Amino acid sequence: MNALKKIIESLKNEQIPYEVLQRISVKHARHNIQTHHIQKMIKPLVENVRRALGRQDENAERAWETLFQTIAIIIEHCKKSLT
């Protein structure tokens, strides 16, 4: 969750989120996190983002869902490069 916080805090700097996403993906790939694990996390994480923002914004929620799906894809890519 610290990495997610860092992504949120650094959204204005394009390079930092990329580095954080890469680090998250490699770490999760090493722990053999599967796409279905990420899929199960999306709804609770989006609910936490909604609570943190204090409002519901469908576009923002779709963007977060896309981010988590992208992380799942990067994790799968990292797994292939680790083997």
DAJO-V695495 format. One record per helix or strand of 3 or more residues. SS is the DSSP state (alpha for helix, beta for strand). FROM is the first residue (numbers start at 1). LEN is the number of residues. If there is no record, write none. Layout:
SS/FROM/LEN, SS/FROM/LEN
//
This chain:
alpha/2/8, alpha/14/17, alpha/35/19, alpha/58/25
//
